[in-house]
Amino acid sequence: MKVNEINEMDGQELEQLLKQNREELFNLRFQHATGQLENTARLKQVRRDIARILTVKSYKEKEQ
């Protein structure tokens, strides 16, 4: 997900997206631990998406 897309979201959308990404990361970690994960690069991608969301959320909170 691009930073521009995240910047356009409001607070509730950011929270919802953050929750979805954290759930996905949990599921990916579980799959990785059990040897079922095929695309291991997705772990890194989801972690970075979470970081982007948290960064944008932090900037928006500081602006207010």
C-alpha positions in Angstrom: 0.0 0.0 0.0 1.3 3.4 -0.9 1.8 6.3 1.6 -0.4 8.5 -0.6 -3.3 6.1 -0.2 -2.9 6.0 3.5 -2.6 9.8 3.8 -6.1 10.2 2.2 -7.7 8.0 4.9 -9.3 9.3 8.0 -8.7 8.1 11.6 -11.4 5.4 11.6 -10.2 4.0 8.3 -6.6 3.9 9.5 -7.7 2.0 12.6 -9.6 -0.5 10.6 -6.7 -1.0 8.1 -4.3 -1.3 11.0 -6.4 -4.0 12.6 -6.7 -5.9 9.4 -3.0 -5.8 8.8 -2.2 -6.9 12.3 -4.6 -9.9 11.9 -3.0 -10.8 8.6 0.5 -10.6 10.1 -0.6 -12.9 12.9 -2.0 -15.4 10.4 1.1 -15.2 8.3 3.3 -15.8 11.3 1.2 -18.8 12.2 1.4 -20.2 8.7 5.2 -19.6 8.7 5.6 -21.5 12.0 3.7 -24.5 10.7 5.5 -24.5 7.4 2.4 -23.6 5.3 3.5 -20.2 4.2 4.5 -20.1 0.5 5.2 -16.4 0.0 7.5 -15.4 2.9 8.0 -11.9 1.4 4.5 -11.1 2.4 5.6 -11.0 6.0 8.0 -8.1 5.3 5.4 -6.3 3.2 2.7 -6.5 5.9 5.1 -5.3 8.6 6.1 -2.3 6.5 2.5 -1.5 5.8 1.8 -1.5 9.5 4.7 0.9 10.0 3.5 3.2 7.3 0.0 3.3 8.9 1.4 4.0 12.3 3.6 6.8 10.9 0.8 8.5 9.1 -1.4 8.1 12.1 1.3 9.7 14.3 1.7 12.7 11.9 -2.1 13.2 11.8 -2.3 13.2 15.6 0.5 15.8 15.9 -1.3 18.1 13.4 -4.4 18.3 15.6 
